[in-house]
Amino acid sequence: MFEELKVLLLVAIRNLALHKVKTLVVGGILLVGSFLVVFGLSLLGSVESTMSQSIIGSVAGHLQVYSSDARDDLALFGSGFFGRDDLGEINKFEDVKAEILKNENVSDVVPLGFENALLGRGNLLDDLFERFRATVKARSEKDIASMIETIKVNLRTVRSDLENELKISSIPDDIKKQIVDVEQALSDDFWLKLKQDPESVLIFLESKIAPLSGEKEPLYLRYMGTNPAQFAEVFKKFKIVDGENIPAGERGILLSQRIYETQVKNIVARGFDNLRKGVIEQRKKIAEDISLKTIASDLPKQYLEVVVYLSGEKRSEIAAQLKGFLKADENELEPLMKKFLTVDDSNFEERFSYFYKTIAPSIRLYPFKVGDTINLRSYTRSGFLKTVPLKIHGLYQFSGLESSDLAGAFNFVDMVSYRELYGRMSSEGQKELEELRKEVSVKPIESGSLEDSLFGGDVTLETRSDDNAKTAGLPRENAVLEFKRAATEKYDTAELNSGLVINAAILLKNPRRLNSTRIELEKQLADANMKLKVVDWKQASGTLGQLVSVIRAVLLIAVGIILIVAMAIINNAIMMTTLERTREIGTLRAIGAQRSFVLKMFFVETLTIGLLATFLGAVLAVIFVSILGTRGIASPSDFVSFLFGGPRLYPTFSTTIAVVAPIVVAALALVFTLYPAFMASRISPAAAMQDRE
Amino acid sequence: MSVVLKGVFKDYPLGASIVRALHGIDLEIEKGEFTTIAGPSGCGKSTLLNLIGCMDVATTGTVSIEGKITNSLTDKEQTNLRLNTLGFIFQSFNLVPVLSVYQNVELPLLLKGGMTAGERSKRISELLDQVGLANKANNRSHELSGGQRQRVAIARALVTEPKIVLADEPTANLDSETGQNIIELMRTLNSKQKTTFIFSSHDPKVIEHARRIVRLQDGRVIEDVRK
């Protein structure tokens, strides 16, 4: 037996050396095949592990629990539609939490609930008139005069825009009326009225003129109610980058740094940021990259977004500076700004630094900042539009996922405010509401808040200013128009962990037992008569969680196809050599080798080259992965950086894959040797007599 | 009796028609005989040797080797018969190119099994000595001349101590002097070991060395003489 194997091996090795082309083809294919499998699966395994850390460490936890009455599946990172998912309710979170904590593998349960809110961004003139209202209120004659000039400049732009529109419009009469309004606002008589009746001037501007500059798209904010302190403690990736976490017992919101930078920031500044990323970080050319080209061509059209913030001395100062910088003939700010914002590959770097050094400090880069209060508008379950003012306590990000839109998609609010937006009020809130109602009923209702008053009866009246936190403190007689905030800032922290939540993240002590714990919990909750579903992070994250499984399936199918084609080639190559070796095989049969010996001879040959090549391929893959593991693979996009758990992926290899994959590939090659080997074993011993020399 | 053929016919299909290679051969070859199957090419020499060598089966008639009728044997039994009872020498030597001289000779022993490496080594050395290749044991076949290769083939055929050695035109690929030397060697071994030798040839100089000449023509025995 051993002797026979020795001969087989000897013959196999000698034959492999003799048929070099066949050996190289077969060996090469097997090497590449094994390399691809080991490399691909190692990479995918690494991505799956980093992605799981991204998902588990940001909001999902190991397991998620939610009502089994839910009509939709929980999809933390979106189900692909910007709709409202029906996830049911967990009405008594305190009971659920207590029940779940009975499981010895559970370390923590974090209450959650997410929803989409609208954040109106107003329009350019709104911003301007809002500042004007504040200026008028402050009664600074000099500032008022300067602002009137700024307003007039902007009105002239609006007028010329309208005149252009008139030429192509299908409703010329409406536009003519609008032009008349603008003309009126430009007249000196109009501004004379400001002294006697500031309110009528302001209202005319706000109601008739402001809408002419067009509404900016509202900002959609995805917010998640939670227990802020607990959340920050449990999710280690969570990091406050500006301000502070929502303090215990206080209401407020934490904005995602990512959203703040990419959606809230001044649009021109964002344009510059995006171009910087493309041109400087990714070394692309504006002229060649379609998306950079679009951003660059939009920039000059957005000049008003900068100009509107410049008034009085600043206007002329910036205009003079721009004139010098651009070496231009114009003196007016508008054409200069348009010219400045016309960027291309040759001038971009210079313009970018000039923008941030000279222009940005004079404009409002962010409509609101940490410490401000914003009005979050959301539809309650009963369909009312509900507005809740929330102080921005801070900006946060998830470490390693700073540039990911997916990880930065959430803004966090305290669970109490969440419930209010959801349409549930705390007992404290109910009481407050009653008082508020009495107060509101004696106030004149301003047109801007009419809608809320009509449709959201129990709602806070919207304040007119983003800075209402500050204005709220001013004596009543100084205020032009203002409303008191409704909800109390304070609540009992126990409220966070009791009452309504939508879902909850479960953190485990031993994540390896994730699946068994999930099953245990499901049973435990069912036994306690709680109709709840427990899903793992993969399922909870929506389509994203399945992404790696899908990629793996695609990769395996692709590798499968490649291997089958490769195997067909191998099959062919062996077939060819079998024909060449007819006489040799015939001789072996003639001198007494059984058919089985011939079969074995082929198998040993394939296994020798197969195992040699596939293990070499696997070793190369392991080396390659190890090199990448120290250097890292740069993430090609922000989305991929979420999968990578950061800007670079440091892949690791799995020993199991590195050992099993080559064996599987070699075994596959063996399967494809079956037919040629069978054919060879059928060669008649008489073939030894065929003389071809 | 070493080999007995009775009324052997052999037909081959050739396209739609059938070619009859052997027409009722009756032949008996005794133990230790040194026999040539002679005749022009296409006369049925190879077919006859194939039948004796258990590499093919007669269409009708019986072939018996050492008293065993081969017609109804399975492939495995035929193979065992070839391994244990028969030895083969081919026109083109048919050494396994990837093996050394020693390994080529050793191969049938390994297939057969049952011998220790030492026993094998002793047997192979003896044989290589007898065929005059004691110093070439570690050479590969392509390093040898035609005559030397055929000597290796002879050693390989004899290594299992077969009862019958079959040689198909063993000298056809050799020059006449070398061919005669090979025949001389075979004859020496035949007389020493009492092994039955049956070889086919169409070369008169080779044929004359045989003790018995069986002439074939068109698949029939036309002459059978013992010297």
Interface residues (C-beta under 8 A of the other chain):
Chain A: E3 E4 K6 V7 L10 V11 R14 N15 A17 L18 R583 E584 G586 T587 L588 R589 A590 I591 G592 A593 Q594 R595 F597 S684 P685 A686 A688 M689 D691 R692 E693
Chain B: S46 L49 N50 G53 C54 M55 D56 D75 K76 T79 N80 R82 L83 N84 G87 F88 F90 Q91 S92 N94 V96 P97 V98 L99 Q103 L107 P108 L110 L111 K112 G113 A117 R156 A157 T160 D168 E169 A172 N173
